Amino acid sequence: MWGILRTALTVYVSLFLILITVLSIYWGSFYHRESRLSNQKTLLVDLDSPIRVNGTEIPGIGRDFVDFVTTDSWAQARCGFTIVNSSYFNAGENITARVAQMVRHQKYWGAVVIGPNVTAGLYEAIQSQNASAATLIPYFINWYYLKSRHLSTFSTTYRYSLEVLETLWVNNGSFNTQSTILQSLSASEQVSLLRNNETVPLMTLKPTINEVDLGASSDISVLGPSQLGLVYAQLFTVYQFMFFQTIYKVVREKISTRSYLFFRWAASNFNALFLSLVYCLATLAFQISVTDTFGHSGFLVLWMILYMFILTNGFISDTVISLVMAYEKPYLVAPCTILNVVVNLATTFSPFELMPRSYRIGYALPMYNTYQLMRVVFFDSWKGTMGVNIGVMWIWIVVGTIVSSWVFVIVKRLDESKRPK
């Protein structure tokens, strides 16, 4: 009786340790996330210039906005602004194109650009009572971003912070420019301006922030193959081993060690090609575009990306499960599988800027690098890191091939030692 109780207690302690480890790894990626929102850096480019009217200098809309974001508590806590002006760029450079390039190359999560000479243009519109110019006020400040940089968390983290900032700016911001311009006009001009319903918006409209997504169409359905699907693919590498376990055992008993190693290597590669092909076909079946970046070759590119991912995880699963089964510890299969999934999941589907620094081990993990490669296929993201991502995957494949071969030899020898002589 005491033996049963001791065994039960050991089981519960083991389950507790496994569960607390898994939950701590995953939930830890969300730990104090709000305190790190300012790590999602935003470039603030003020291209506006102050103007002088009747000896009085009007700082301008750009200065109003910069003063607001440098004093507002929300902006300081959640919006990591790097503030520059036109001197930051080379003479004659297309600043809008340069800013868009920095965002696409992931130097910044986004860029807020206050247009050149917007204050001077507003003054001329008010002085000439050009009512049509009121339609341009919402475009004085443009916010460039790349939603596809992290599709699942973008709206709840970075975009949310900037949208709240916009609301605070419109409701609480100090708009000195329009009132100062009005005061610079003669009494008759002021009366004429304010009595005309068509020109009143020139004085009352506040420059909101116009959003510009620099990425390709970010259909939410892409979350299936680009994120959650990777988890299922990882799990299927475990299932494929279990399905072929009997075949592996029979073949192991009938051929030499060298032939068996080649057989396992060939089987792993064929299984990875087959499973990745099924994955790609399912993606096409649900009409998710893979042609935005590489045209019709996008299907082949996606296939090879998934082939590397499934092959890498196949080696991991084969190695771990082979050892576990050889030493007759089948109850360790589930926790090892869950641990592998959770470590990859936690370091892939949350931005590193919002996680504790220890999670940056994800840069070296298969799922993160696969996700970055798939972003290029689905969203036409920057290709600058593709070489690194592919290199990391091939390191895993080479190391996995070597380690798994060594483990297969051990397993084969253990199996031979257990046979009756």
TIFI-921254 format. One record per residue: x, y, z of N, C-alpha, C in turn; residue in three letters. Coordinates in steps of 0.001 Angstrom, whole numbers, plus 500000, padded with zeros to 6 digits. Layout:
<bamars>
XYZXYZXYZAla
...
</bamars>
This chain:
<bamars>
500823498788500000500000500000500000500860501266500000Met
501894501254500890502772502410500931503530502585499615Trp
503816501464498966504501501537497668503648502237496633Gly
502334501959496644501414502603495705501327504104495977Ile
501226504434497268501143505856497638502424506595497253Leu
503558505965497457504827506589497105504923506813495598Arg
504463505818494840504470505957493382503544507082492937Thr
502340507137493536501387508190493203501947509568493535Ala
502604509676494690503199510950495085504295511361494101Leu
505094510405493677506148510696492697505557511203491385Thr
504441510589490975503773511003489743503269512440489856Val
502622512753490980502078514097491160503190515151491226Tyr
504278514830491903505403515763491966505984515980490567Val
506108514896489810506628514998488449505715515851487580Ser
504398515603487655503443516395486881503503517864487270Leu
503629518114488581503718519498489054504934520197488457Phe
506076519538488504507307520137488003507242520377486493Leu
506693519404485780506579519547484321505643520690483974Ile
504473520722484626503479521739484306503964523134484682Leu
504571523269485851505032524580486284506164525083485394Ile
506981524155484894508067524546483980507512525054482663Thr
506568524283482100505985524650480807505238525980480909Val
504398526120481927503623527352482080504526528550482344Leu
505578528345483116506495529448483425507208529940482167Ser
507590529013481310508274529405480071507340530216479188Ile
506103529758479015505181530451478116504662531752478729Tyr
504182531680479963503646532891480582504730533918480865Trp
505952533431481043507053534361481280507295535296480113Gly
506908534871478900507092535732477731506180536951477773Ser
505131536904478619504221538040478767504505538852480038Phe
505522538455480789505798539060482087506197540531481924Tyr
505456541428482593505724542878482555505783543408481122His
504910542897480259504941543320478856504693544817478713Arg
503759545360479491503428546781479348504618547679479656Glu
505481547243480537506641548068480886507678548097479765Ser
507517547245478752508487547179477654507924547711476340Arg
506717548261476361506117548742475114506959549845474469Leu
507655550602475279508487551676474723509692551124473964Ser
509965549811474088511049549197473317510707549084471839Asn
509422549193471501509014549188470091509230550599469545Gln
510419550842469077510864552190468754510125552776467540Lys
509856554072467639509213554818466561510076556016466198Thr
510334556197464930511084557361464458510113558522464251Leu
510368559634464874509549560836464708510349561846463900Leu
509879562119462699510584563008461777509801564311461654Val
510374565392462141509729566710462067510362567496460926Asp
509639567557459811510123568279458635509521569675458544Leu
508663570013459491508018571324459491509012572391459963Asp
508755573614459590509620574735459981508770575856460553Ser
509282576576461541508541577727462063508471578836461024Pro
507487579679461137507351580824460219507300582109461040Ile
507608583207460398507583584510461058506553585384460363Arg
505600585894461146504523586721460612504473588027461412Val
504668589120460716504636590446461357505555590512462575Asn
506732589936462420507717589974463492507506588946464581Gly
506437588157464482506150587132465492506455585748464927Thr
507240584981465664507563583616465202506477582641465630Glu
505986581842464680504996580796464953505735579457464899Ile
505909578782466065506704577549466098506230576496465106Pro
504919576358464954504398575433463960503837574147464532Gly
503163573403463661502511572149464051503543571114464481Ile
504666571073463769505710570122464124506198570316465549Gly
506447571557465927506891571838467291505802571493468301Arg
504550571787467962503436571427468855503432569925469143Asp
503587569131468083503519567673468257504735567155469025Phe
505903567659468698507111567216469395507037567569470874Val
506570568779471173506424569167472581505433568260473302Asp
504391567847472598503375566999473220503947565625473569Phe
504626564977472596505098563610472844506245563578473851Val
506961564700474016508066564721474986507607565064476397Thr
506351565465476536505833565798477871504695564894478314Thr
504044564223477378502907563370477738503404562085478388Asp
502796561702479503503234560524480251503001559235479474Ser
501884559154478726501597557955477925502671557770476865Trp
503012558849476163504016558765475106505362558339475668Ala
505699558830476845506980558491477435507035557037477898Gln
505890556531478401505863555168478944505697554107477867Ala
505022554420476771504649553377475803505135553616474390Arg
505556554788474063505950555090472681507413555518472679Cys
508284554638472259509712554943472279510111555781471078Gly
509946557093471186510221557981470056511699558328469967Phe
512211558273468737513515558851468406513236560040467503Thr
513525561259467979513102562477467291514251563028466451Ile
513974563245465162514970563813464237514279564874463383Val
515097565670462684514554566631461725515223566410460376Asn
515065567357459484515562567173458117517082567038458058Ser
517806567571459043519270567488459037519765566051459226Ser
518902565161459679519258563760459889519504563058458555Tyr
518924563584457477518978562936456168519952563675455259Phe
520383562989454200521295563591453235520571564630452393Asn
521306565623451949520725566669451115520195566063449819Ala
518979566442449461518365565954448230517788564555448328Gly
517882563935449492517376562576449666515853562571449749Glu
515236561549449147513784561387449265513493560870450669Asn
513068561790451534512940561454452949511841560416453179Ile
510726560543452480509629559584452654510075558177452281Thr
510801558066451158511293556755450724512309556202451714Ala
513168557082452249514174556647453208513531556162454505Arg
512519556890454966511804556497456178511109555146455971Val
510450554994454817509773553730454513510771552583454479Ala
511971552835453953512998551793453901513433551386455306Gln
513605552353456204514023552032457573512969551206458292Met
511703551500458027510628550726458654510600549314458080Val
510733549201456766510716547879456138511925547046456566Arg
513047547691456808514253546980457232514291546763458739His
513182547067459407512987546787460826513940547549461734Gln
514395548726461269515157549607462153514228550210463203Lys
512994550447462794511962550977463681510666550222463412Tyr
509798550194464434508482549593464252507595550478463385Trp
507842551748463411507058552676462603507743554027462587Gly
507201554931461796507757556277461699506616557280461556Ala
506635558290462395505669559384462313506368560554461639Val
505829560991460506506461562046459710505539563255459644Val
506044564379460122505315565652459998505818566323458731Ile
504933566557457800505305567008456469506054568323456446Gly
506792568579455360507541569830455247506613571024455002Pro
506917572116455681506225573393455467504711573307455660Asn
504240572426456541502794572333456742502265573576457453Val
503065574167458303502621575391458995502519576546458013Thr
503500576673457131503457577738456120502260577550455200Ala
501987576299454828500825576033453982499523576342454679Gly
499455576025455972498243576331456735498053577840456862Leu
499139578567457067499039580029457177498527580642455877Tyr
499073580184454756498625580710453457497156580390453207Glu
496728579182453605495321578803453408494397579665454263Ala
494821579934455509493982580764456391493957582201455911Ile
495115582715455528495176584118455088494367584336453817Gln
494422583369452890493684583506451627492269582954451724Ser
491938582403452912490610581808453143490283580742452096Gln
491280579867451870491137578766450916490505577579451633Asn
489192577475451555488462576453452310488850575044451901Ala
489216574841450632489543573485450164490795572932450851Ser
491632573819451387492857573356452045492558572604453336Ala
491337572740453862490977572038455104491053570527454937Ala
490870570038453709490912568592453470492329568032453602Thr
493331568913453584494715568465453681495197568351455124Leu
494480568972456063494932568992457458495110567590458033Ile
494187566626457778494395565270458336495634564554457806Pro
496275565123456767497445564473456180498740565210456502Tyr
498683566153457441499890566848457856500858565899458563Phe
500299564926459305501110563970460061500798562562459560Ile
501805561867459051501629560507458534502401559516459386Asn
501771558375459637502379557321460449502567556102459557Trp
503834555775459275504180554639458430504537553447459321Tyr
503972552304459010504255551108459801504159549877458921Tyr
504510548742459504504464547464458798503708546488459685Leu
502424546375459446501592545508460281502058544062460243Lys
502562543643459110502978542245458962504264541928459721Ser
504887542926460337506087542631461115505774541646462234Arg
504606541793462836504154540810463836502635540863463856His
502042540138462912500612540270462629499738539991463842Leu
500082538997464640499195538592465731499207539563466896Ser
500309540274467121500399541161468284500444542633467916Thr
500543542952466643500721544347466233499592545246466737Phe
498357544808466529497208545648466883497049545824468382Ser
497451544831469169497247544892470614498416545536471354Thr
499517545763470668500673546369471338501043547691470673Thr
501775547623469588502307548843468977501212549771468458Tyr
500306549209467684499265550057467103498366550651468182Arg
498059549871469188497219550363470275497863551565470965Tyr
499164551479471209499873552571471880499795553858471065Ser
500007553739469750499981554935468901498576555480468725Leu
497578554607468670496204555086468518495732555825469765Glu
496111555335470945495781556055472173496504557393472184Val
497751557403471726498504558658471657497807559661470738Leu
497296559183469605496586560070468679495355560670469353Glu
494608559828470078493424560326470778493806561402471800Thr
494865561160472549495335562139473534495790563429472847Leu
496445563275471719496926564444470961495774565301470469Trp
494744564649469925493604565390469392492785566022470511Val
492619565293471623491759565800472712492480566737473675Asn
493746566479473912494448567239474950495648568023474444Asn
496011567811473183497188568486472667497037569991472626Gly
498159570673472780498154572136472753498350572607471315Ser
497283573105470704497337573549469312497502575070469296Phe
498729575510469380499005576945469405499082577549468021Asn
499361576707467052499655577232465721498470577969465123Thr
497286577326465089496133577960464454495697579228465187Gln
495708579209466505495315580408467259496318581534467062Ser
497616581195466971498641582219466752498505582820465363Thr
498204581978464373497985582486463013496784583419462990Ile
495716583032463685494514583863463711494811585236464324Leu
495620585243465378495951586504466032496808587406465152Gln
497518586797464187498371587604463306497571588312462209Ser
496303587915462037495459588519461012494840589813461525Leu
494406590645460590493714591876460975492329591537461508Ser
491715592467462182490394592246462778489372591885461715Ala
489408592580460574488435592293459512488644590909458931Ser
489924590477458800490211589137458271489729588055459245Glu
489881588328460519489421587363461513487909587196461466Gln
487197588307461378485732588261461327485269587525460071Val
485888587867458930485512587227457667485769585725457707Ser
486883585349458325487257583931458382486294583130459251Leu
485943583679460399485128582934461357483645582955461026Leu
483224583925460207481804583985459829481483583053458672Arg
482494582637457937482288581776456767482348580310457212Asn
481217579605457089481165578203457529482157577306456792Asn
482511577705455572483418576881454783484865577039455235Glu
485206578192455817486588578415456238486815578145457723Thr
485724578009458489485866577714459923486696576453460175Val
486541575357459366487360574154459605488865574404459574Pro
489299575446458849490722575755458840491233576077460238Leu
490335576583461089490723576960462442490386575887463476Met
489443575032463163488958574082464174489469572655463969Thr
489773572293462707490248570935462456491632570730463075Leu
491799569611463754493082569285464351493788568238463488Lys
495073568392463292495806567419462460495915566067463140Pro
495092565130462692495146563767463218496340563040462588Thr
496497561770462915497624560989462387497095560046461314Ile
497545560228460097497118559401458969497960558138458904Asn
497320556964458912498035555685458947498340555184457537Glu
499574554688457353500005554141456069500714552812456330Val
500096551712455908500704550385456051501587550124454836Asp
502875549912455074503842549731453987503920548301453481Leu
503207547393454119503300545989453753502257545561452750Gly
502418544320452305501411543724451430500153543446452246Ala
499100543056451577497836542770452251498046541789453392Ser
497601542197454589497801541348455769496483540687456160Ser
496033539770455313494815539020455575495007538181456832Asp
494066538294457753494197537612459038494246536091458869Ile
493742535576457755493759534131457538495179533576457398Ser
496132534451457128497524534018457009498057533522458348Val
497406533903459440497838533432460750497819531900460823Leu
496926531267460052496846529811460063498156529165459656Gly
498583529344458391499822528677457970501092529307458521Pro
501079530618458814502322531279459213502611531164460698Ser
501612530839461528501859530760462957501345529455463554Gln
500039529343463748499501528154464412499827526878463646Leu
499856526979462332500173525802461527501555525244461829Gly
502490526113462206503837525644462531503826524759463772Leu
502941525062464717502818524235465914502325522844465530Val
501301522797464666500763521501464231501815520711463445Tyr
502579521419462604503622520740461840504674520153462771Ala
504983520887463820505951520388464791505436519135465493Gln
504170519135465837503578517966466489503529516768465550Leu
503306517034464266503216515920463315504561515219463146Phe
505661515892463441506954515207463365507045514119464431Thr
506326514305465538506258513275466564505381512127466091Val
504228512480465518503289511453465069503884510592463965Tyr
504635511229463047505191510442461945506177509418462461Gln
506903509746463543507802508755464129506999507608464731Phe
505926507930465438505117506882466063504489505975465018Met
504070506573463881503459505778462819504462504793462209Phe
505721505231462099506730504408461431507583503605462413Phe
507257503655463686508085503022464700508252501519464449Gln
507162500864464096507221499416463847508123499106462653Thr
507994499912461599508827499714460407510293499903460762Ile
510585500955461523511977501204461917512543500017462690Tyr
511742499460463572512217498349464396512511497111463548Lys
511626496815462603511819495646461745513062495816460885Val
513196497002460268514347497258459397515640497222460200Val
515611497753461418516806497793462266517353496401462540Arg
516465495442462601516882494072462915517416493326461696Glu
517176493837460497517479493063459288518662493571458482Lys
519112494812458735520193495360457910521345495826458799Ile
522457496130458157523648496559458890523454497969459455Ser
524341498345460357524247499667460985524381500778459954Thr
525347500644459035525540501683458025524303501811457134Arg
523758500685456720522553500727455882521364501293456640Ser
521302500970457916520197501476458736520280503000458880Tyr
521487503522459064521654504980459164521209505668457885Leu
521593505086456741521164505684455467519648505600455319Phe
519081504478455718517629504309455643516903505361456484Phe
517375505580457707516723506564458576516874507978458021Arg
518053508271457482518264509596456883517328509808455698Trp
517231508825454840516362508929453658514890509017454077Ala
514492508219455072513109508242455533512754509606456126Ala
513678510178456898513426511494457501513238512563456437Ser
514083512539455417513985513532454351512710513352453533Asn
512375512089453227511159511857452444509922512267453234Phe
509879511938454525508737512315455357508600513831455439Asn
509735514537455559509707515997455630509192516595454321Ala
509650516047453198509163516531451900507668516296451754Leu
507212515122452167505793514784452028504921515664452923Phe
505275515777454201504465516567455135504460518047454757Leu
505598518572454321505650519985453928504838520231452662Ser
504800519251451760503975519385450558502494519432450929Leu
502070518555451834500675518568452294500344519933452919Val
501260520464453710501080521775454348500850522860453294Tyr
501687522857452270501581523872451203500281523716450413Cys
499901522491450135498662522249449385497452522708450195Leu
497472522489451503496382522974452355496327524494452347Ala
497489525136452309497543526601452232496897527097450948Thr
497215526460449835496610526845448545495120526548448531Leu
494715525448449148493304525068449149492433526143449799Ala
492982526862450760492234527924451417492517529294450803Phe
493064529273449569493252530468448751494084531543449454Gln
495106531108450170496054532038450783497182532258449795Ile
497406533501449412498357533812448350499796533559448787Ser
500563532920447912501993532713448149502810533329447009Val
502190534221446234502847534775445047503237536239445200Thr
503018536844446358503275538278446523504745538635446360Asp
505633537732446720507069538043446713507806537380445558Thr
507610536101445367508386535338444377507553534892443180Phe
506364535442443031505507535046441928505062533602442080Gly
504978532904440953504525531508440995505557530590441651His
506787531056441776507804530261442468507603530281443977Ser
506694531123444445506451531228445880506048529901446505Gly
505330529070445739504924527759446258506142526895446557Phe
507104526884445634508314526081445828509148526618446988Leu
509222527949447091509982528551448189509356528165449529Val
508032528281449610507329527914450846507534526438451163Leu
507499525608450136507687524154450316509052523863450925Trp
510092524519450395511443524263450896511640524817452310Met
511002525942452611511073526497453972510474525505454970Ile
509306524997454628508636524049455515509367522718455556Leu
509977522336454451510788521106454430511910521209455462Tyr
512612522352455490513700522532456463513164522488457890Met
512011523127458114511443523176459467511032521779459946Phe
510315521053459092509836519721459488510992518738459603Ile
511994518868458717513159517984458803513912518232460110Leu
514100519501460461514793519836461714514064519248462908Thr
512767519468462984511999518943464104511870517431464051Asn
511931516888462838511916515436462710513145514812463345Gly
514309515429463114515530514926463741515447515026465263Phe
514901516161465754514772516336467200513853515266467779Ile
512687515083467146511719514101467641512276512687467568Ser
512882512340466425513429510988466267514496510695467312Asp
515355511686467561516447511487468511515921511276469925Thr
515048512186470353514538512118471720513699510870471941Val
512772510605471031511869509469471220512615508148471110Ile
513592508080470217514376506847470095515081506520471409Ser
515672507545472030516350507326473309515366506940474403Leu
514245507672474447513245507420475480512699505996475376Val
512376505575474155511819504235473975512869503148474198Met
514124503445473833515185502449474004515419502155475484Ala
515289503177476303515469503000477748514145502761478477Tyr
513092502496477682511780502088478208511205503129479185Glu
511232504384478726510635505478479500509597506211478644Lys
508561505525478161507613506141477216506863507340477795Pro
506753507401479122506023508514479726506753509852479562Tyr
508014509809479118508762511048478907508532511652477521Leu
507851510918476631507623511417475273506785512698475300Val
505687512674476037504778513827476075505446515077476646Ala
506085515014477834506701516231478360507822516778477490Pro
508604515893476870509667516367475975509083517076474756Cys
507993516505474231507329517121473077506750518476473442Thr
506052518539474566505436519798474999506500520857475254Ile
507591520462475892508666521415476180509246521993474898Leu
509464521145473906509992521604472623509039522592471953Asn
507751522277471987506756523157471371506680524491472101Val
506623524452473412506436525680474192507645526611474073Val
508846526067474112510039526907473989510052527612472635Val
509728526888471579509671527502470246508520528488470131Asn
507375528126470698506186528972470613506392530295471343Leu
506917530219472563507076531421473392508046532412472779Ala
509048531917472060510069532808471509509782533238470068Thr
508662532806469532508346533136468138507170534091468008Thr
506114533866468749504872534585468512504663535787469423Phe
505722536258470042505725537542470738506988538277470319Ser
506928539592470149508136540334469757509197540269470849Pro
510435540116470464511516540075471446511596541359472261Phe
511190542484471654511248543759472367510360543774473604Glu
509342542899473631508384542900474736508632541768475730Leu
509683540999475528509943539850476397511245540057477171Met
511407539347478293512697539361478987513817538941478031Pro
515015539447478260516125539231477326516483537759477158Arg
516200536942478166516545535517478066515816534825476919Ser
514686535383476493513912534760475422514548534977474047Tyr
515588535770473990516233536006472704517018534791472225Arg
517004533744473023517518532468472539516721532009471318Ile
515517532578471165514674532243470021515319532541468687Gly
516271533485468647516977533767467390517641532516466826Tyr
517948531561467692518652530351467251517730529151467107Ala
516425529332467303515500528201467279514825528049465910Leu
514433526840465554513877526582464210512593527345463913Pro
511647527402464870510356528007464566510476529496464281Met
511282530205465054511444531644464829512002531912463430Tyr
513035531191463052513658531421461744512726531022460606Asn
511942529970460814510951529587459807509882530658459672Thr
509439531195460790508418532249460772508923533475460017Tyr
510179533847460234510738534999459531510801534748458021Gln
511129533538457631511166533203456204509765533211455603Leu
508788532737456354507416532701455842506840534109455723Met
507281535035456566506837536422456440507241536990455089Arg
508410536607454608508867537082453301507941536561452204Val
507566535299452295506701534687451278505307535306451299Val
504720535442452477503326535879452576503152537393452492Phe
504133538156452988503938539608453111504938540447452324Phe
505821539798451556506855540540450826507685541386451787Asp
508013540807452943508835541511453922510279541601453432Ser
511081542332454185512482542542453831513225541214453771Trp
514011541038452714514727539772452501516112539774453128Lys
516469540846453821517829540992454322518279539959455324Gly
517353539307456015517747538308457020517544536869456535Thr
517153536706455279516888535351454786518122534465454859Met
519288535023454542520512534238454584520801533705455978Gly
520622534574456984520847534167458373519832533099458780Val
518565533337458436517513532383458813517743531009458195Asn
518088530989456916518350529711456245519600529056456826Ile
520611529871457134521830529331457734521573528658459066Gly
520748529284459900520407528691461201519694527364460996Val
518772527316460034518039526073459789518979524959459337Met
519948525280458482520855524236457997521840523793459076Trp
522174524679459989522989524249461135522232523215461944Ile
520940523477462175520112522504462888520051521171462130Trp
519915521243460817519804520020460018521103519213460085Ile
522248519897459940523539519196459959523791518585461340Val
523607519408462381523821518900463738522835517778464057Val
521567517980463622520547516950463854520880515644463170Gly
521434515724461956521829514511461230522918513755461979Thr
523910514505462463525040513875463168524585513251464490Ile
523849514045465284523427513559466604522453512393466480Val
521490512519465566520512511439465415521181510155464927Ser
522179510264464049522889509069463577523592508380464735Ser
524214509181465585524892508627466761523897507925467692Trp
522738508549467884521703507965468741521147506694468129Val
520953506688466798520426505480466146521379504302466325Phe
522690504584466298523670503516466514523551502968467929Val
523404503874468895523241503452470295521993502599470456Ile
520905503057469861519636502333469978519747500952469340Val
520389500895468179520538499608467491521358498629468337Lys
522423499129468963523259498262469799522506497813471051Arg
521719498729471628520908498343472787519912497264472402Leu
519315497429471224518335496453470762518992495094470538Asp
520206495115469973520914493850469718521323493178471022Glu
521659493970472023522082493382473309520920492735474062Ser
519696493148473730518514492601474414518010491329473746Lys
518492491050472529518016489856471841518641488608472474Arg
517898487545472544518448486281473066519521485738472130Pro
520632485333472690521741484827471859521592483325471606Lys
</bamars>
